[in-house]
Amino acid sequence: MKPMEVKSPGNATIGQALQRVRERITAAALRAGRKPEEILLIGATKSVPVEVIKVAIQCGLTDIGENYAQEAWAKFQQIGHQVRWHFIGALQTNKAKVVARFCQTIHSLDRLTLAEELSRRAEQNQRVLECLIEVNLGGEATKSGVDRMGVLSLAEKVAKLPSLRLVGLMTIPPYHPDAEMSRLFYRELRKLRDRIQDQLGLALPHLSMGMSQDFEVAIEEGATMVRIGTALFGPRPVLVKEVPRR
Ligand SMILES: *Cc1c(COP(=O)(O)O)cnc(C)c1O
């Protein structure tokens, strides 16, 4: 299959959608006085078939983010290390074993028991996993993530685990069709990161924030990783469960 044959939103091809998203990332970065290369585009590929992901990789996508351990592992079998794998969904402790084998970065660390298990499994595989602590700033019961009061204490403990490298924070704000409604959440995440960096004397370079609908706002507020699904691959089937419970 040639890259240009797979369709994405608005009938654009995947290649065109990718280019368009990159242009928007660049414009947002420049608007904020930032360097566009500071921002990593992660394709959020839950429910996206392997063939489509492969086209996106041919078109230059370097990083993909998956939400379900089993789905991610099955796709990894077919795609391998041509891309970097990010885990962005709620993670059950008993799935740490799977993701520790092949993921580079876990964005959804939200409790010490999970961190300890990830570190143990990473060590068994002689790997070090990059981790971001997920913060539930909207206080939504349906979303995972530690609440703002718990971040410092979790960060302090995670930073001591031998096979994890804490690199930053992640958040998913409450959904709102107006992207501006995400701005204060993203700003708060950045301030929280700054404070924890100071208090722990630890470098936390990454802020994983921004999705299809609000990534430009996230970049203006300091995002270094944006996780984008719909704007690259089109709408997902409605049957896909967006927020798995543990
Ligand atoms: C699905 C998902 C995304 C991407 O969402 P879009 O709105 O389709 O861009 C980003 N982050 C997480 C954690 C997701 O589950």
The ligand as an SDF file (V2000), in Angstrom:
LIG
                    3D

 15 15  0  0  0  0  0  0  0  0999 V2000
   -7.3610    9.0070   22.9860 C   0  0  0  0  0  0  0  0  0  0  0  0
   -6.3790    9.7760   23.7620 C   0  0  0  0  0  0  0  0  0  0  0  0
   -5.7470   10.9150   23.2260 C   0  0  0  0  0  0  0  0  0  0  0  0
   -6.0380   11.4850   21.8500 C   0  0  0  0  0  0  0  0  0  0  0  0
   -7.3250   12.0100   21.7980 O   0  0  0  0  0  0  0  0  0  0  0  0
   -7.8290   12.8160   20.5030 P   0  0  0  0  0  0  0  0  0  0  0  0
   -8.8520   13.7270   21.0490 O   0  0  0  0  0  0  0  0  0  0  0  0
   -8.3900   11.8100   19.5710 O   0  0  0  0  0  0  0  0  0  0  0  0
   -6.6610   13.5130   19.9360 O   0  0  0  0  0  0  0  0  0  0  0  0
   -4.7930   11.5430   24.0180 C   0  0  0  0  0  0  0  0  0  0  0  0
   -4.4980   11.1220   25.2530 N   0  0  0  0  0  0  0  0  0  0  0  0
   -5.0930   10.0540   25.8030 C   0  0  0  0  0  0  0  0  0  0  0  0
   -4.7150    9.6280   27.1660 C   0  0  0  0  0  0  0  0  0  0  0  0
   -6.0600    9.3530   25.0780 C   0  0  0  0  0  0  0  0  0  0  0  0
   -6.6580    8.2930   25.6430 O   0  0  0  0  0  0  0  0  0  0  0  0
  1  2  1  0
  2  3  1  0
  2 14  2  0
  3  4  1  0
  3 10  2  0
  4  5  1  0
  5  6  1  0
  6  7  2  0
  6  8  1  0
  6  9  1  0
 10 11  1  0
 11 12  2  0
 12 13  1  0
 12 14  1  0
 14 15  1  0
M  END
$$$$
